Amino acid sequence: MDEATLTVYIVDDDPAVRDSLSLLLSLRGYRTATFGSAEDFLAALRPGWCGCVMADIRMPGLSGLELQHELAHRGVGMPVVIITAHGDAASAREAFRANAVDFLEKPFDETGPLDAVEAAFERERERLDAGRESARREASLAALTERERDVMRLLVTGMHNKEVAQRLDISPRTVEIHKARVLAKLGARNVAELIRIAGSGGGAA
């Protein structure tokens, strides 16, 4: 995902807050989009969107916290920053339990929103990098032949080449050839890395 596509989605029913946040962030080079309600944002939301969401905690309809939970329910991984003029400890705890990046109380100075957005973008970059790596790994796994998958499945259980050969009724040399191809296709240097790849979601099933 290109850095330029990272966007701060500002969700607040107060036009003055939306405009001031958008202006502040735009002047610092951030791309922004504004919405007057959580419902408007959810209606516009597209799968390719990335960046972070800054949501007011109290709005007509869905609150910022409810929006945060709805995004999690939909599997949307964008980080969330909660903004509020009615901050309280219980709401802050709920926001952070739901993995909010920050909890900003109005009125805020320039540094609060800027620091929160940069922290959110850093988290988003890590998430997107992990997603790209997962996609690359899945593509590599899809490129394995059925026999290579069989060999990998047994190798990651800790079997040695001879044991794999006996289980699959092939020669140890053939196992070694398949093993080398599996390591090359998955970009692993050894069986230990192969086990890590399998354990991180690549799977050996």
C-alpha positions in Angstrom: 0.0 0.0 0.0 1.5 3.3 -1.0 2.2 5.8 1.8 0.2 8.4 0.0 -3.0 6.4 0.4 -2.9 6.5 4.2 -5.8 8.7 5.3 -7.1 10.1 8.5 -10.9 9.4 8.6 -12.3 12.1 10.9 -15.8 11.1 12.3 -17.4 13.8 14.4 -20.9 15.4 14.4 -19.4 18.9 15.1 -18.5 20.5 11.8 -16.1 22.9 13.5 -14.1 20.0 15.0 -14.1 18.2 11.7 -12.8 21.2 9.8 -10.2 22.2 12.4 -8.8 18.7 12.6 -8.8 18.3 8.8 -7.0 21.7 8.4 -4.4 20.9 11.1 -3.6 17.5 9.6 -3.7 18.6 6.0 -1.2 21.4 6.7 1.2 18.8 8.1 0.8 16.7 4.9 -1.8 14.2 6.0 -4.6 13.1 3.7 -8.0 13.5 5.4 -11.6 12.6 4.9 -14.5 13.8 7.1 -17.8 12.3 8.1 -20.6 13.7 10.2 -21.6 10.4 11.8 -20.4 6.8 12.3 -23.2 5.6 10.1 -22.0 7.9 7.2 -18.5 6.5 7.6 -19.6 2.9 7.7 -21.8 3.4 4.6 -18.8 4.8 2.7 -16.2 2.4 4.0 -14.4 0.4 1.3 -12.2 -2.7 1.8 -9.1 -0.9 0.4 -9.1 2.0 2.9 -6.1 2.3 5.2 -4.8 4.9 7.6 -6.7 5.5 10.9 -10.0 6.6 12.2 -10.5 9.6 14.6 -13.9 9.3 16.1 -15.8 11.4 18.6 -17.0 9.4 21.6 -20.5 11.0 21.7 -22.5 11.4 18.5 -26.1 10.9 17.5 -26.6 7.3 16.5 -23.5 5.1 17.0 -20.9 6.5 19.4 -17.2 6.5 18.8 -16.8 3.4 21.0 -19.6 1.6 19.2 -17.9 2.5 15.9 -14.7 1.1 17.2 -16.4 -2.2 18.1 -18.2 -2.3 14.8 -15.0 -2.0 12.9 -13.5 -4.8 14.9 -16.6 -6.9 14.2 -16.2 -6.3 10.5 -12.5 -7.2 10.6 -11.4 -3.7 9.7 -7.9 -3.4 11.2 -7.4 0.4 10.9 -6.3 1.9 14.2 -8.7 4.1 16.1 -8.2 7.3 18.0 -11.0 8.3 20.3 -11.7 12.1 20.7 -14.1 13.5 23.3 -15.2 16.5 25.2 -16.7 14.2 27.9 -13.7 12.1 28.9 -14.0 9.7 31.8 -11.8 6.9 33.1 -14.3 4.2 32.2 -14.6 5.3 28.6 -10.9 5.5 28.3 -10.4 2.0 29.6 -13.0 0.6 27.2 -11.4 2.4 24.3 -7.9 1.0 25.2 -9.3 -2.5 25.9 -10.6 -2.3 22.3 -7.0 -1.4 21.2 -7.5 2.3 20.6 -4.2 4.2 19.9 -5.1 7.2 22.0 -7.9 8.9 23.9 -7.8 12.7 23.2 -9.9 15.1 25.3 -11.2 18.4 23.7 -10.0 21.1 23.6 -6.7 19.7 22.4 -3.6 21.5 21.2 -1.8 20.8 17.9 0.6 18.2 19.3 -2.1 15.8 20.7 -3.8 14.9 17.4 -0.5 15.0 15.4 1.2 12.6 17.8 -1.9 10.3 17.9 -2.1 10.2 14.1 1.6 9.4 13.7 1.4 6.7 16.3 -1.7 5.3 14.5 0.0 5.4 11.1 3.1 3.6 12.5 0.7 0.9 13.8 -1.0 0.8 10.4 2.2 0.5 8.5 3.1 -2.5 10.6 -0.3 -4.0 9.9 0.0 -3.5 6.2 3.5 -4.8 6.1 2.3 -8.0 7.9 -0.6 -8.3 5.5 1.7 -8.1 2.5 4.1 -10.7 4.0 1.1 -13.0 4.7 -0.1 -12.6 1.1 3.4 -13.3 -0.3 3.6 -16.4 1.9 0.1 -17.6 0.8 1.1 -17.2 -2.8 4.3 -19.1 -2.2 2.4 -21.9 -0.5 0.0 -22.1 -3.4 3.0 -22.6 -5.7 3.9 -25.8 -3.9 3.2 -29.1 -5.6 1.1 -31.7 -3.7 4.3 -33.8 -3.0 6.1 -30.7 -1.8 3.2 -30.0 0.6 3.4 -33.6 1.9 7.1 -33.2 2.5 6.7 -29.9 4.2 3.8 -31.2 6.4 6.1 -33.9 7.8 9.2 -31.8 8.1 7.5 -29.2 10.3 6.5 -32.0 12.7 10.2 -32.6 13.4 10.7 -35.6 11.2 14.2 -36.2 9.6 14.6 -36.9 5.8 14.8 -40.7 6.3 11.6 -40.7 8.4 9.8 -38.6 5.8 11.0 -40.9 3.1 9.7 -43.9 4.9 6.3 -42.3 5.6 5.9 -41.3 1.9 7.5 -44.4 0.5 10.1 -42.4 -1.5 13.9 -42.2 -1.3 15.8 -39.8 1.1 17.4 -38.2 -1.9 13.9 -37.4 -3.3 12.9 -35.9 0.0 16.0 -33.8 0.0 15.1 -32.5 -3.5 11.6 -31.7 -2.5 12.8 -30.1 0.8 15.2 -27.8 -1.2 12.4 -26.7 -3.5 10.1 -26.0 -0.6 12.7 -23.9 1.2 13.4 -22.0 -2.0 9.8 -21.3 -2.8 9.0 -20.1 0.7 12.2 -18.1 1.1 13.3 -20.2 4.2 16.9 -20.9 4.9 16.3 -24.0 7.0 13.6 -26.2 8.6 13.5 -24.0 11.7 12.4 -21.1 9.5 9.9 -23.4 7.7 8.4 -24.2 11.1 8.1 -20.5 11.9 6.4 -19.8 8.6 4.0 -22.7 9.2 3.3 -21.5 12.7 2.6 -17.9 11.7 -0.3 -18.8 9.5 1.2 -20.5 6.5 0.0 -23.8 7.8 1.1 -27.3 7.1 -2.4 -28.7 6.8 
